Amino acid sequence: MRCRPALIIFPLTLTGCDGWQSTLDPQGPQADTLADLFWVFTAILAAVWLLTMAALFLALRREHAARAGPLMREPQAERGMTRAVTAATILTAAIVIALTVVSYAAQRALFSRNEAPLQLLVKGHQWWWEVTYEDAQPSRRFTTANEIHVPVGQPVLIKLQSSDVIHSFWVPSLAGKMDVIPGRENRIVIEATRDGIFRGQCAEFCGWQHAHMAITVVAHATADFERWRESQIKAAEPPDDLVRKRGMDIFLSRPCVMCHQIRGTTAAGKVAPDLTHLGSRLHIVAGTLPNSRGNLAAWIVDPQGIKPGAHMPLIALEPEEIEPLTRYLEGLR
């Protein structure tokens, strides 16, 4: 039996209306505003299209019935067409003005708030996100990577900066896009109305691995978020077994310490993701791989094979060093 493409395409299209990275599955006030704007535009423009097709159909029928010759029309028909075109022009202008007003009102609603109790500095790099939780007390500031945790029902102000090229911060289920521009700080407020995991993505082409520059937002109940934040503020716990101690020694004796930081150790690099609580994250390599010991080992052994063009160099390791090193990193929770 021959399969009709429309029967396949339509269900696939509907799958984009749900999921952890969908503009049409809003889970926050900002996303609700954008979804409402989308449906208003869709409804009005669908009505315009239907009216246009109906007018075209009637015009073709009338043209066929009223034409007296190949290049002649009756004066009455000509005047009717003039009135119809004039009315359509006026209606088009009214629709454009109305949509402009609706769009402006939505934009005002989106940017009406520029402050929030919880403030984050998110910096885009090729190709990962650096996330710093700000606090009036310097001892309570901490930095993580590629993963944002927020409390449900509370607005979160995100200050966006770039360290290299133009990126774009976009978590479709929570807010719209905001460009991340070198030398400039842009701001966006996100708020989750329920707990869950929401995927975001860099939405501005920023180089070879642009597609592998995801960011994950995890929304918790307030008490759970506070527990998570307190655990992240702490330095890394010292290894509690000989294998992980050897893994820590291997890490600290390699060039890893020049790029990565693990608070509580001598590793104090600032040019690559902070690994203090790496084991608690859902993914590694900016959302490219689930966080597991096997994926950690694969990334360490051959970063260019997983993410070609990434700035992580190949580190020379002996085969027997891989197991203790990955166990050490996996235990950083």
DATA-V757218 format. One record per residue. N is the residue number from 1. RES is the residue in three letters. SS is DSSP state (a for helix, b for strand, c for the rest). PHI is phi in degrees with one decimal (NA if undefined). OMEGA is omega in radians with two decimals (* if undefined). Layout:
n = {N | N}
res = {RES | RES}
ss = {SS | SS}
phi = {PHI | PHI}
omega = {OMEGA | OMEGA}
This chain:
n = {1 | 2 | 3 | 4 | 5 | 6 | 7 | 8 | 9 | 10 | 11 | 12 | 13 | 14 | 15 | 16 | 17 | 18 | 19 | 20 | 21 | 22 | 23 | 24 | 25 | 26 | 27 | 28 | 29 | 30 | 31 | 32 | 33 | 34 | 35 | 36 | 37 | 38 | 39 | 40 | 41 | 42 | 43 | 44 | 45 | 46 | 47 | 48 | 49 | 50 | 51 | 52 | 53 | 54 | 55 | 56 | 57 | 58 | 59 | 60 | 61 | 62 | 63 | 64 | 65 | 66 | 67 | 68 | 69 | 70 | 71 | 72 | 73 | 74 | 75 | 76 | 77 | 78 | 79 | 80 | 81 | 82 | 83 | 84 | 85 | 86 | 87 | 88 | 89 | 90 | 91 | 92 | 93 | 94 | 95 | 96 | 97 | 98 | 99 | 100 | 101 | 102 | 103 | 104 | 105 | 106 | 107 | 108 | 109 | 110 | 111 | 112 | 113 | 114 | 115 | 116 | 117 | 118 | 119 | 120 | 121 | 122 | 123 | 124 | 125 | 126 | 127 | 128 | 129 | 130 | 131 | 132 | 133 | 134 | 135 | 136 | 137 | 138 | 139 | 140 | 141 | 142 | 143 | 144 | 145 | 146 | 147 | 148 | 149 | 150 | 151 | 152 | 153 | 154 | 155 | 156 | 157 | 158 | 159 | 160 | 161 | 162 | 163 | 164 | 165 | 166 | 167 | 168 | 169 | 170 | 171 | 172 | 173 | 174 | 175 | 176 | 177 | 178 | 179 | 180 | 181 | 182 | 183 | 184 | 185 | 186 | 187 | 188 | 189 | 190 | 191 | 192 | 193 | 194 | 195 | 196 | 197 | 198 | 199 | 200 | 201 | 202 | 203 | 204 | 205 | 206 | 207 | 208 | 209 | 210 | 211 | 212 | 213 | 214 | 215 | 216 | 217 | 218 | 219 | 220 | 221 | 222 | 223 | 224 | 225 | 226 | 227 | 228 | 229 | 230 | 231 | 232 | 233 | 234 | 235 | 236 | 237 | 238 | 239 | 240 | 241 | 242 | 243 | 244 | 245 | 246 | 247 | 248 | 249 | 250 | 251 | 252 | 253 | 254 | 255 | 256 | 257 | 258 | 259 | 260 | 261 | 262 | 263 | 264 | 265 | 266 | 267 | 268 | 269 | 270 | 271 | 272 | 273 | 274 | 275 | 276 | 277 | 278 | 279 | 280 | 281 | 282 | 283 | 284 | 285 | 286 | 287 | 288 | 289 | 290 | 291 | 292 | 293 | 294 | 295 | 296 | 297 | 298 | 299 | 300 | 301 | 302 | 303 | 304 | 305 | 306 | 307 | 308 | 309 | 310 | 311 | 312 | 313 | 314 | 315 | 316 | 317 | 318 | 319 | 320 | 321 | 322 | 323 | 324 | 325 | 326 | 327 | 328 | 329 | 330 | 331 | 332 | 333}
res = {MET | ARG | CYS | ARG | PRO | ALA | LEU | ILE | ILE | PHE | PRO | LEU | THR | LEU | THR | GLY | CYS | ASP | GLY | TRP | GLN | SER | THR | LEU | ASP | PRO | GLN | GLY | PRO | GLN | ALA | ASP | THR | LEU | ALA | ASP | LEU | PHE | TRP | VAL | PHE | THR | ALA | ILE | LEU | ALA | ALA | VAL | TRP | LEU | LEU | THR | MET | ALA | ALA | LEU | PHE | LEU | ALA | LEU | ARG | ARG | GLU | HIS | ALA | ALA | ARG | ALA | GLY | PRO | LEU | MET | ARG | GLU | PRO | GLN | ALA | GLU | ARG | GLY | MET | THR | ARG | ALA | VAL | THR | ALA | ALA | THR | ILE | LEU | THR | ALA | ALA | ILE | VAL | ILE | ALA | LEU | THR | VAL | VAL | SER | TYR | ALA | ALA | GLN | ARG | ALA | LEU | PHE | SER | ARG | ASN | GLU | ALA | PRO | LEU | GLN | LEU | LEU | VAL | LYS | GLY | HIS | GLN | TRP | TRP | TRP | GLU | VAL | THR | TYR | GLU | ASP | ALA | GLN | PRO | SER | ARG | ARG | PHE | THR | THR | ALA | ASN | GLU | ILE | HIS | VAL | PRO | VAL | GLY | GLN | PRO | VAL | LEU | ILE | LYS | LEU | GLN | SER | SER | ASP | VAL | ILE | HIS | SER | PHE | TRP | VAL | PRO | SER | LEU | ALA | GLY | LYS | MET | ASP | VAL | ILE | PRO | GLY | ARG | GLU | ASN | ARG | ILE | VAL | ILE | GLU | ALA | THR | ARG | ASP | GLY | ILE | PHE | ARG | GLY | GLN | CYS | ALA | GLU | PHE | CYS | GLY | TRP | GLN | HIS | ALA | HIS | MET | ALA | ILE | THR | VAL | VAL | ALA | HIS | ALA | THR | ALA | ASP | PHE | GLU | ARG | TRP | ARG | GLU | SER | GLN | ILE | LYS | ALA | ALA | GLU | PRO | PRO | ASP | ASP | LEU | VAL | ARG | LYS | ARG | GLY | MET | ASP | ILE | PHE | LEU | SER | ARG | PRO | CYS | VAL | MET | CYS | HIS | GLN | ILE | ARG | GLY | THR | THR | ALA | ALA | GLY | LYS | VAL | ALA | PRO | ASP | LEU | THR | HIS | LEU | GLY | SER | ARG | LEU | HIS | ILE | VAL | ALA | GLY | THR | LEU | PRO | ASN | SER | ARG | GLY | ASN | LEU | ALA | ALA | TRP | ILE | VAL | ASP | PRO | GLN | GLY | ILE | LYS | PRO | GLY | ALA | HIS | MET | PRO | LEU | ILE | ALA | LEU | GLU | PRO | GLU | GLU | ILE | GLU | PRO | LEU | THR | ARG | TYR | LEU | GLU | GLY | LEU | ARG}
ss = {c | c | c | c | a | a | a | a | a | a | a | a | a | a | a | a | a | c | c | c | c | c | c | c | c | c | c | c | a | a | a | a | a | a | a | a | a | a | a | a | a | a | a | a | a | a | a | a | a | a | a | a | a | a | a | a | a | a | a | a | a | a | a | a | a | a | c | c | b | c | c | b | c | c | a | a | a | a | a | a | a | a | a | a | a | a | a | a | a | a | a | a | a | a | a | a | a | a | a | a | a | a | a | a | a | a | a | a | a | a | c | c | c | c | c | c | c | b | b | b | b | b | b | b | b | c | c | b | b | b | b | b | b | c | c | c | c | a | a | a | c | b | b | b | b | c | b | b | b | b | b | c | c | c | c | b | b | b | b | b | b | b | c | c | c | c | b | b | b | b | c | c | c | c | c | c | c | b | b | b | c | b | c | c | c | b | b | b | b | b | c | c | c | c | c | b | b | b | b | b | b | b | c | c | c | c | c | c | c | a | a | a | c | b | b | b | b | b | b | b | c | a | a | a | a | a | a | a | a | a | a | a | a | c | c | c | c | c | c | c | c | a | a | a | a | a | a | a | a | a | a | a | c | c | c | a | a | a | a | c | b | c | c | c | c | c | c | b | c | c | c | c | c | c | c | c | c | a | a | a | c | c | b | b | c | c | c | c | b | b | c | c | a | a | a | a | a | a | a | a | a | c | a | a | a | a | c | c | c | c | c | c | c | c | c | c | c | c | a | a | a | a | a | a | a | a | a | a | a | a | c | c | c}
phi = {NA | -76.6 | -92.1 | -82.4 | -57.5 | -62.0 | -67.4 | -90.5 | -66.6 | -61.8 | -60.9 | -63.7 | -63.9 | -65.8 | -64.8 | -75.3 | -88.2 | -141.1 | 115.3 | -85.9 | -144.0 | -139.7 | -64.1 | -90.3 | -124.9 | -68.5 | -130.0 | -165.8 | -58.1 | -64.8 | -66.4 | -60.9 | -60.8 | -68.2 | -65.7 | -60.6 | -62.8 | -60.0 | -70.1 | -62.6 | -61.0 | -61.5 | -64.1 | -66.9 | -70.0 | -65.9 | -64.0 | -62.0 | -62.4 | -63.7 | -62.9 | -63.9 | -65.4 | -64.7 | -63.8 | -63.8 | -63.4 | -65.6 | -64.4 | -66.8 | -66.2 | -65.4 | -60.7 | -68.3 | -81.0 | -97.9 | -68.0 | -89.5 | -156.6 | -57.8 | -125.0 | -125.1 | -131.5 | -70.9 | -55.5 | -65.1 | -65.7 | -62.5 | -65.7 | -65.1 | -65.0 | -62.4 | -63.7 | -65.0 | -65.3 | -62.7 | -62.3 | -64.9 | -64.5 | -64.2 | -63.1 | -61.4 | -61.2 | -64.2 | -65.6 | -61.1 | -64.1 | -62.8 | -65.7 | -63.8 | -64.3 | -62.1 | -63.2 | -64.6 | -63.3 | -64.5 | -64.0 | -62.1 | -64.9 | -67.0 | -106.8 | -72.7 | -110.7 | -128.8 | -138.3 | -161.6 | -59.8 | -101.4 | -126.3 | -123.4 | -105.8 | -112.5 | -114.7 | -86.5 | -126.6 | -83.5 | -132.0 | -161.5 | -114.1 | -98.4 | -120.6 | -114.2 | -88.0 | -83.7 | -158.7 | -62.7 | -94.7 | -55.0 | -68.6 | -102.5 | -81.1 | -153.0 | -126.6 | -134.0 | -147.5 | 63.2 | -148.8 | -115.2 | -109.1 | -135.5 | -83.1 | -68.2 | 80.1 | -123.1 | -67.3 | -126.2 | -87.7 | -113.4 | -93.0 | -109.1 | -136.2 | -126.0 | -98.9 | -145.1 | -117.7 | -76.2 | -116.3 | -145.8 | -92.1 | -148.3 | -117.5 | -55.4 | -75.6 | -119.1 | -166.1 | -85.5 | -81.7 | -142.7 | -67.8 | -116.4 | -116.3 | -57.4 | 78.8 | -140.8 | -109.5 | -100.0 | -131.3 | -146.6 | -109.0 | -120.0 | -152.8 | -101.4 | -93.4 | -148.3 | -75.9 | 154.5 | -117.4 | -126.0 | -92.7 | -121.2 | -155.2 | -67.4 | -108.3 | -126.7 | -56.7 | -128.9 | 131.6 | -53.5 | -102.8 | -54.0 | -67.2 | -106.4 | -130.8 | -91.8 | -137.1 | -112.6 | -109.1 | -112.6 | -100.5 | -117.0 | -60.0 | -55.1 | -63.3 | -66.2 | -62.8 | -63.1 | -64.1 | -61.9 | -64.4 | -62.2 | -69.4 | -73.5 | -66.0 | -68.4 | -72.7 | -65.4 | -71.1 | -62.5 | -57.8 | -109.7 | -146.4 | -65.7 | -65.1 | -69.4 | -64.2 | -65.2 | -61.9 | -65.7 | -62.0 | -63.9 | -60.0 | -73.7 | -97.2 | -108.2 | -63.7 | -51.3 | -69.5 | -77.2 | -114.7 | -103.6 | -115.3 | -130.0 | -63.4 | 100.8 | -128.9 | -82.2 | -72.0 | -137.1 | -67.7 | -125.1 | -102.0 | -135.7 | -55.4 | -69.6 | -107.1 | -53.7 | -125.3 | -54.6 | -64.5 | -87.7 | -84.7 | -76.4 | -134.8 | -125.7 | 58.9 | 54.9 | 82.4 | -74.9 | -133.1 | -61.3 | -80.4 | -144.6 | -64.5 | -64.2 | -69.4 | -60.9 | -62.1 | -63.1 | -67.2 | -67.1 | -73.0 | -145.3 | -62.3 | -72.2 | -72.2 | -91.4 | -137.5 | -56.3 | 93.6 | -60.8 | -82.8 | -76.8 | -79.0 | -80.1 | -102.0 | -73.2 | -130.9 | -77.8 | -53.1 | -75.5 | -90.4 | -67.8 | -60.6 | -63.0 | -65.4 | -68.9 | -66.4 | -64.1 | -66.4 | -63.1 | -83.6 | -80.0 | -119.9}
omega = {-3.11 | -3.11 | 3.13 | -3.10 | -3.09 | -3.14 | 3.10 | -3.04 | -3.06 | 3.08 | 3.12 | 3.12 | -3.12 | 3.13 | 3.11 | -3.12 | -3.09 | 3.06 | -3.01 | 3.06 | -3.10 | 3.05 | -3.09 | 3.05 | -3.03 | 3.13 | 3.13 | -3.10 | -3.14 | 3.12 | 3.08 | 3.13 | -3.13 | 3.12 | 3.09 | 3.13 | 3.13 | -3.09 | 3.07 | 3.11 | -3.12 | -3.11 | -3.10 | -3.11 | 3.04 | 3.10 | 3.10 | 3.13 | 3.14 | 3.10 | 3.13 | 3.12 | 3.11 | 3.12 | 3.11 | 3.13 | 3.13 | 3.14 | 3.14 | 3.12 | -3.13 | 3.13 | -3.12 | -3.09 | -2.98 | -3.07 | 3.13 | -3.14 | -3.10 | -3.08 | -3.06 | 3.04 | 3.07 | -3.13 | -3.13 | 3.10 | 3.12 | 3.13 | 3.12 | 3.11 | 3.12 | 3.12 | -3.14 | 3.13 | 3.12 | 3.13 | 3.13 | 3.11 | 3.12 | 3.14 | 3.11 | 3.12 | -3.14 | 3.13 | 3.13 | 3.13 | -3.14 | 3.13 | 3.09 | 3.13 | 3.13 | 3.13 | 3.13 | 3.13 | 3.11 | 3.13 | 3.10 | 3.13 | -3.11 | -3.04 | 3.14 | 3.14 | 3.13 | 3.11 | 3.12 | 3.14 | -3.14 | -3.10 | -3.12 | 2.97 | -3.13 | -3.09 | 3.12 | 3.06 | 2.96 | -0.05 | 3.13 | -3.10 | 3.05 | -3.04 | 3.12 | 3.08 | -3.08 | 3.11 | 3.13 | 3.08 | -3.11 | -3.11 | -3.11 | 3.04 | 3.06 | -3.09 | 3.06 | -3.07 | 2.95 | -3.10 | 3.14 | 3.05 | -3.08 | 3.02 | 3.12 | 3.04 | 3.12 | 3.09 | 3.14 | 3.11 | 3.13 | 3.07 | -3.01 | 3.08 | 3.10 | 3.11 | -3.07 | -3.08 | 3.11 | 3.01 | 3.05 | -3.10 | -3.09 | 2.98 | -2.92 | -3.09 | -3.07 | -3.07 | 3.11 | -3.12 | 3.01 | -3.14 | 3.11 | -2.91 | 3.10 | 3.09 | -3.11 | 3.07 | 3.01 | -3.08 | 3.08 | 3.11 | 3.05 | 3.10 | 3.12 | -3.14 | 3.07 | 3.09 | -3.12 | -3.13 | -3.08 | -3.09 | 3.05 | -3.03 | 2.92 | -3.05 | 3.10 | -3.09 | -3.00 | 3.11 | -2.98 | -3.05 | 3.10 | -3.10 | 3.14 | 3.10 | -3.11 | 3.02 | -3.10 | 3.05 | 3.13 | -3.13 | -3.12 | 2.84 | -3.00 | -3.12 | 3.13 | 3.11 | -3.14 | 3.09 | 3.11 | -3.11 | 3.13 | 3.12 | -3.14 | 3.13 | -3.09 | 3.02 | -3.14 | 3.08 | 3.09 | 3.13 | -3.09 | 3.07 | -3.03 | -3.12 | -3.14 | 3.07 | 3.08 | 3.10 | 3.10 | 3.11 | 3.12 | -3.14 | -3.06 | -3.14 | -3.12 | 3.11 | 3.12 | -3.05 | 3.13 | -3.08 | -3.03 | 3.05 | 2.93 | -3.08 | -3.05 | 3.08 | 3.12 | 3.09 | -3.04 | 3.12 | -3.07 | -3.03 | 3.13 | -3.07 | 3.03 | -3.06 | -3.02 | -3.14 | -3.09 | -3.06 | -3.11 | -3.08 | -3.10 | -3.06 | 2.99 | 3.09 | 3.08 | 3.07 | -3.08 | -3.07 | 2.96 | -3.09 | 3.08 | -3.12 | 3.13 | 3.12 | 3.05 | -3.14 | -3.13 | -3.14 | -3.12 | -3.07 | -3.05 | -3.12 | -3.12 | 3.08 | 3.14 | -3.08 | -3.09 | -3.13 | 3.10 | -3.05 | 3.10 | -3.11 | 3.06 | -3.12 | 3.14 | 3.12 | 2.99 | -3.11 | -3.10 | 3.14 | -3.04 | -3.11 | 3.14 | 3.14 | -3.13 | 3.09 | 3.09 | -3.11 | 3.13 | -3.12 | 3.12 | -3.05 | *}
